[in-house]
């Protein structure tokens, strides 16, 4: 079952703290995990990366550049990072 992102906070560099609707939360570092080309090119700039927000209709994180990330991939990565999956 798909879990929506309900909160996001930039924590410096290319790191984000995320919380999902089921309570799973934690920090992920996208510095090495994200290819900064195409729609993601503007996100090389840490200030632009920090402009992230939750789109409640999509249930995931988005940036003003139009970039977004699949919530199921974010959930998988965070689960693995937290040792829960």
N, C-alpha and C positions, 0 to 999 in steps of 0.2 A: 504494500500500500504506500502510495506517495505521501511524503511528509512535507509540509510547507515550512519555509523559513519564516519566522515571525519577528526576528530581531537581527540586526547586523551592526557592527561597530568596527571602524578601522582602528587598528592598534599600533600602527607605525610600519614603515616600510611597505611591503606588500602582504601584510598580515591582516586577517579579519577574524573577529570573534563573531560566532553565529549561534543562534538558538532556534531550534525547531519546535514545532507545535507539540511534540510529545515530550519536550523537556531536554532532549539531547542538546548539549551546548559545549562550546570549546573554540579554540583558536586554530586556524589553518594558515600556513605560509604559502602564498601563491607565487613567490619570487622565482622559484625554479619550476613550478608545476604549470605555469601559464605561459603560452606562447604569445608574446606581445607583438602580434602582427594583425593585419586586417582590422576588424572592428575593435580589437583589443590593443592596437598600437598606442592610442592615447593614454592607456593605463600604465605605460612605462613610467610616466610622471607620477610620483607618489602622491602629490596633491590631487591629481585627477582620480587616482585610484581610491583615495579617501572620500570621494564624493558618492560612494556606493549608498544604495538605499534598498529597502524591501519594497517590491511591487506586490501588494496583497492579492491582486487579481491573478498574477502568474505564480505566486507562492515562492518566489525566488528573489535573488539579488540582481540589481540592474544598475547601470551607470548612465549618465547623460549622453554618452557617445552611442548608446543603443546596445551596448554589450550586455549580455546576461549569461548566467551559468545554470545548467540544469540542476534542479534541486535534488534529484536522486543521486547525482554524482557528488554533490556537496555532502549529502547525508552519508554516502558510502565512505568518502574520505575521512569525514569527521568520526564516524563509527570506528574505522580502522585506527585512526590516530588515538582515540580514547580507549582502544582495546575492547570495544564492545561489539566488534563484528569481524 
